[in-house]
Amino acid sequence: MLKREISDDTRRVAHSAARWLTLIESGEARESDHAALQCWRDAHTSHEHAWQKIQALRSRFGGVPPELAMASLDRPDQKRRRLLKGLLGVATLAPAAWLVSHELPIWRADLATRVGEQRRLTLVDGSVLDINTDSALNLDVAQRRLILLRGEVALRLAAGSPFVIETDQGKATLSTGEICVRQQGDSCQFSMFTGVGQLQPNAYDTLALQAGQRLTLRGGRVDSTQAFDMRQLGWRDGVLMANDQSLGDFLRELERYRPGVLRWSPSLERLRVTGSFRLADTDQVLDLLAASLPLSVQKRTRYWVTLVPREKIA
């Protein structure tokens, strides 16, 4: 089956994660509450997955900044305390509600990876499927069909009948060879390494997929066609590669593999990066950038990092 009903257990886990986040950001959580949260996260992988998801969603929403709210809650004005608690609760519950309505379909996927995780599967016919960071998909090996719900996959097809990869923007039918499909935001990229295939955009005629070619779909139509650089598939081996790439583009790619918030000064955007970086330790990647470029790494926490220009020493 490629589609499933959302289970009651999945709903309960999502709501539990929302309640934990509300408590932790209320400013009234005790040390025992933090310990209890850790026990809940350790109890099952689904709990940890839900916690990481809702934290990531919390950072995407506006509202009262947690550090400002916490500082204000320490003041003696009780009216202000009640107001800020209410605002913080709304800011927390907004992503929780969004999570339940939009993210649960992802959680019921056949296969999923966490932020920073990659998986490799060998299918019964010998085909090899690589799943990149923060991805979710439904897979029916018997029907030779994959529905990419989010993220990125690479498929090296063994001999046999054609294999179909479906996305929100269109679908690719691979007859032989190897393909990478990446769905992110309102666009989807189909990159052909070797072999032949066909691409059927939702709102366009069927196109041939040629080796060494990348087609980007947006709005169900072809948005761009360009050559494909195989080095961009280093993630399959846990490596992020850059060849005279702008630092802004490099960081936008790196943050896909890093939980939490990564920010940088706009003045750093045009610095250039070249090298191979191991994705297993993104903290080390940031340290390497600081050692080779005129920037400093400021860490508020492990999950809140900002890159700023390095101060010149007079």
N, C-alpha and C positions, 0 to 999 in steps of 0.2 A: 504494500500500500504506500502511495506517495503522500497521502494526506491523512491526518489523524485529528480526532477531537482533542481539545485541550482538557487534560485530566484535572480532577479536583486537587490532586496532590500538587500539580504545577501551579495552580492558582494559589494554593495555600502558601507555597514557598515564596511566590512573588509578593503576596501581602505581608508575609513575615519579614521579608527584606525591607519593605517599605516602613513597617513599624519600627524595626531596628534603626533605620536611618533617621526617622523622626526623633527617636529617643537620643541617639548619639549627638545629633545636631541641636538638641533642645538646650544644651548648656547645663543640664541637670543630671547627666549620666554619671554614676559613681564608678569607682574602680571595679566594683563587682559586676556592674553592667557591661563594662568593656570585656571583662573575663567571660561573662555569660555569652556575649556576642561571639567571641572567639570560639567557644565551645560549640555554638550553633553552626558556625562556618565550617568547623572541622568535622561535624557530624556526618556530612554528606557532600559529595562533589556538587550536587545541584544547589546546595545552600551557598557555597563559595561562588559558584557561577552567578547566582542571583545577586549576591552582594557586590561583585565586581561590576555587573551590569548597571545596577541602580546607582552606584557611585559615579560611574561614567556619565550616566544620564543627568545626575544632579549637577555635574560640572557644566553641562551644556545649557542649562536653564538660567535665566536671569533671576532677579529677586535680591533679597538682602544678602550681601556677602557674609559668609559664616563668621569670618574674623571680626567684622564690624558688629554683627549681631551679638556675638559672645562678649565683646568688650562692653557694649551698651547694656547687656543684661546684668553686668556686675554693678551698675550704678544704682543708687538708692531709690530712684524715682519708680515706684511700683506701676504707675500707669504706663510709663514708657516700657517697662519690662513686659507687661502683658501685651502691649501693642507689637513689640518686636518678636515676641514668642509666636504671636499669631501670624505675622508676616513670614517668619522663618518656617512655620509649619506649612503655610501655603506653598512656599518655594520648594519645600521638600516633597509635599504630596503631589505637586504638579507632575514631576517626572515619574512618581510612583503610579499615578493614574495612566500616564502615557505608556509606562512600562507594561501594565496589565493589558491595555488595549492593543498595543502595537508589537511588543516584544514576545508575547506568549506564542504567536505562530512560529517564531524562530526557535523557541525552546523545544517545540515539539518536532523539530527537524530530525531526520534519521541520523545525521552526522553534524557535529559542530566542534569548533575549536575556540579556545579562549584567546584573549589578547596576548600576543607573543608566542602562541603555540602553533606548531606545524605538525601535520600527520601525513604518513605515507601508507597507502593501502594497496595490496596486490589483489586484484579481482580474480574470480575463478577462471577466467579465460586467459589470465596472464597479463592483462592490462594493468598499468600502474597509475594510481590516482594520488596526487599530492594536494593537500588542503592547506591553505595558508592561514595566517592569523585572523582571528575574529570572523570566521566564516561559518555558514550554515547551509545545508543542502539536503535534499531528499534523493535517494538513490534506489533504482530498481534495476538490478543487474540482469534479471531475466528478460526484461523489456529493453535493455540496453539504453536506459534513459536516466538522465540526471537533471534535477531542477535546482539551480543555484539561487538560493534565497538571499544570500548576502556574502560578500567577500570574494575570494579568489581560489580557483582550482587549476591544476595542470593535469592533463590526461595524456598518457602515452599508450596508444591503442595497439593491442595485439591483433594478430590476424583474426578475421571473423566478420560478422555483419556490421553495418554502420552503427554508430553510437550517437545519440542526440543529447545535447546540452541546452537546456532551456533557461531563459532569464526573463526579467520584466520587459526588456527591450526587443527581444527576438530570440531565435534559436540557431544553433550551429549543428550541422550533421557531418560527422567526421567519418570518412571511409577508411583512411589509413593515416599513419603518422602521429603527430603530437601537437596539442593545442593548449593554450592557456586562456582562461576566461575570467575576467575580473569585473564584478558588479559593485559599484560604489556611487552612492548618491543617485543622481538622475541620469547616469551614463553607464555604459557597459563596453568593455574592450574585449575583442576577440583577436588573439595573437596566434598566428600559425607558425610553428617551428618547421615542421617537415610534413610531407604528405599532401593530400588534397581533401577539400571539404566544401560545404556549401553553407552560406549564411542567409537566413530568412528574417530580415527585420520585420517588426510588427506592422509597419506602415510603408513597406517598400517591396520591390521585386527581389527574388532570390539572386544572390551574388555568389561568385566563386571565391573561395578562400585559397590564397596562394601562399606557398612557403615563404617565410621571411616578411610577411605582411601583417600589419595590425589595422583593424577597422574598429572605429569607435562609434557606437550607436547612442543617440540621444533623441528622445521623443519618438522612438520607434523607427528612426531614419538614420542613414549614415551621416555622421557629423564630420569625420575626418578619416583619411587613409594615410598611413605612413609606414616606413620600414621598421622592422622589429629588431631590437638589440637583444640577443640571447643573454647578455650579462644581466639583464633585468630579472632573470629567473634564478639568480643566486639564492633566493629565499628557500628554494627546495633543499639546499645544502646548509641552511642557517646562516647565509652570508648576504649582507647588503652591500652592493658595489656602486661606486660613483666614479665617473670619469670626467673631470672638470665640470662637475655639476654645481649649480647654484646652491648655496647653503639652505636657502628657503625651501627649494624643492626637495633637497635631501632630508630636511627636518620634517617636512610634511609626510614623507614616506616613512621615516623612522618612527613617528608618533603612532603609526598603525600598529606597531609591535610593542608599544609601551603603555601600560595602564596608567590612568591618572591624567594630569594636565601638564603639557609641555608648551611653553611659550618662549618667544624670542623677540628681541628688539627689531623693528623694521629696518634699522640701519645695517643689520647683519645679513639681510636677504641676498645681497649680490656677492658675498664672499664665495670663493670657489672651493670645491671639495673633490679630492681624488683619493681612492683607496678602497680596500675591502674591510668590512667591519662585521664582527661576529654578533649576530642578533641575540645570542644567549645571554648577553650582559649589556643592556642598553645604557646603564650607568657608565660602564667603561667606554662605550662609544662617545658619550658626551665628554668624558675626561680626555679622550684622545683628540677630540675637536678643540678643546680648550688648550691642549698642549701644542697644537699646530696652527691655530688661528687666533687672531686678536680678540678673544672673547673670554668671559668668565661664566661659570655655572653657579647659579644661586639656587640652593635647595631649601625650600620652606619645609617640605617633608619629602619622603621617598616618592610620593605621588604628585608633588607640585613643584615643578622645576622651571626656572626662567633663565634664558641665556641673554647676557648683556655685553656691550662692548667693554673690553678690558681697559681699566683706567691707566693712563700713561703716567709713568714715574718721572718726575721732573729731575 
